[in-house]
Amino acid sequence: MHNRVPTIFVSHGAPTLAIETADRTHRFLKSLGPQLGKPESVLLISAHWEQDTASVSAVVKPETIHDFRGFPDPLYEIGYPATGAPELAERVSELLTGAGIAARIDSERGLDHGAWVPMSLMYPDADVPIAQLSVQAAL
């Protein structure tokens, strides 16, 4: 039996949240991972990845995407070396397709800051595999 954690919405604010240790949200996210426990994997939906068709990342070693500009240099040095979750991505794609929602697997997409900022605070050891699902803004 799999350990299930709740579905949660986490706002990451500005990317600087990753380095602003005095910020209340930073401290909350640091405490959230231990409260939830370590899941087998995470499906993460970030508003920073928009696609016309639902896309699920299935990269074994996703890169850390620094999809922002004009922030302090230390942010661009952060890497979040979590592994991907290709099996979860396949399952999500199957479930979406089975529900009549067009879906595809993306074998190149890394983790944008909407994914790695909160995950780096919740699971700083980068030991939880991640699959990321795009949003379809037109819907």
C-alpha positions in Angstrom: 0.0 0.0 0.0 1.2 3.5 -0.9 1.4 6.2 1.7 -0.7 9.1 0.4 -0.2 12.7 1.4 -2.9 15.3 0.8 -3.1 17.4 -2.3 -1.9 20.9 -1.4 -1.6 24.3 -3.0 1.6 26.0 -2.2 2.3 29.6 -3.4 6.0 30.1 -3.8 5.9 33.9 -4.1 9.0 35.4 -5.7 12.0 33.0 -6.4 13.8 34.8 -3.6 11.7 32.8 -1.2 14.4 30.1 -1.6 17.0 32.3 0.2 14.9 34.6 2.4 15.2 32.6 5.6 13.3 35.2 7.7 10.2 35.0 5.5 7.2 33.3 7.2 6.4 31.4 4.0 10.0 30.1 3.8 9.8 28.9 7.4 6.4 27.3 6.8 7.6 25.4 3.8 10.7 24.2 5.7 8.3 22.8 8.4 5.8 21.3 5.9 7.9 18.5 4.5 8.6 17.0 7.9 4.9 17.4 8.8 3.8 15.6 5.7 6.5 12.9 5.7 8.5 11.8 2.7 6.2 10.6 -0.2 7.3 8.0 -2.7 7.1 10.7 -5.4 5.3 14.0 -6.1 3.2 15.2 -9.0 3.8 19.0 -9.1 1.7 21.4 -11.2 3.4 24.8 -11.8 1.8 27.8 -13.4 5.2 28.4 -14.9 4.8 25.6 -17.5 2.0 26.3 -20.0 1.3 23.9 -22.9 -1.7 23.6 -25.2 -1.8 19.8 -24.4 -1.4 18.5 -20.9 2.2 17.5 -20.7 3.9 15.4 -18.0 7.6 15.5 -17.4 9.4 12.2 -17.5 13.0 13.2 -17.2 15.2 10.9 -15.1 17.5 13.8 -14.0 15.6 17.1 -14.6 17.7 20.2 -14.8 17.0 23.2 -12.5 15.5 25.9 -14.6 16.2 29.5 -13.6 13.2 30.9 -15.4 13.5 34.5 -14.0 15.7 37.5 -14.4 16.9 40.4 -12.3 17.2 38.6 -9.0 20.2 38.2 -6.7 23.1 36.2 -8.1 22.9 33.4 -5.4 19.5 32.3 -6.8 21.1 31.4 -10.1 23.6 29.2 -8.3 20.9 27.0 -6.7 20.5 23.6 -8.1 17.9 21.1 -7.0 19.1 17.7 -8.1 15.9 15.7 -7.4 15.3 12.8 -9.7 12.4 12.6 -12.0 9.5 10.2 -11.7 9.0 8.7 -15.2 6.7 5.9 -13.9 4.4 8.5 -12.2 4.5 10.6 -15.4 3.3 7.6 -17.4 0.5 6.8 -14.9 -0.7 10.4 -14.9 -0.7 10.5 -18.7 -2.7 7.2 -18.8 -5.2 8.6 -16.3 -5.7 11.8 -18.2 -6.1 10.0 -21.5 -8.5 7.6 -19.9 -10.6 10.6 -18.7 -10.7 12.0 -22.3 -8.0 14.6 -21.7 -5.3 14.7 -24.4 -1.9 14.2 -22.7 1.7 13.7 -23.7 4.9 12.8 -22.1 7.7 15.3 -22.2 11.2 13.8 -21.9 13.1 17.1 -21.8 11.4 19.5 -19.3 13.4 20.4 -16.2 12.0 21.8 -12.9 11.0 25.5 -13.1 11.2 27.7 -10.0 7.5 27.0 -9.3 8.6 23.4 -8.6 12.1 23.6 -7.2 11.7 26.6 -4.8 9.0 25.0 -2.7 10.5 21.5 -3.0 14.0 22.7 -2.0 12.5 24.0 1.2 10.2 21.1 1.9 12.6 18.4 0.9 16.1 20.0 1.0 17.9 16.6 0.4 16.2 16.4 -3.1 15.3 12.8 -2.2 11.7 12.9 -3.5 11.2 12.1 -7.2 9.2 14.7 -9.1 6.9 14.6 -12.2 5.7 18.0 -13.3 2.3 18.6 -15.1 1.8 21.6 -17.3 -1.2 23.8 -17.2 -3.5 24.7 -20.1 -4.1 28.4 -19.6 -6.7 28.5 -22.4 -8.9 26.1 -20.4 
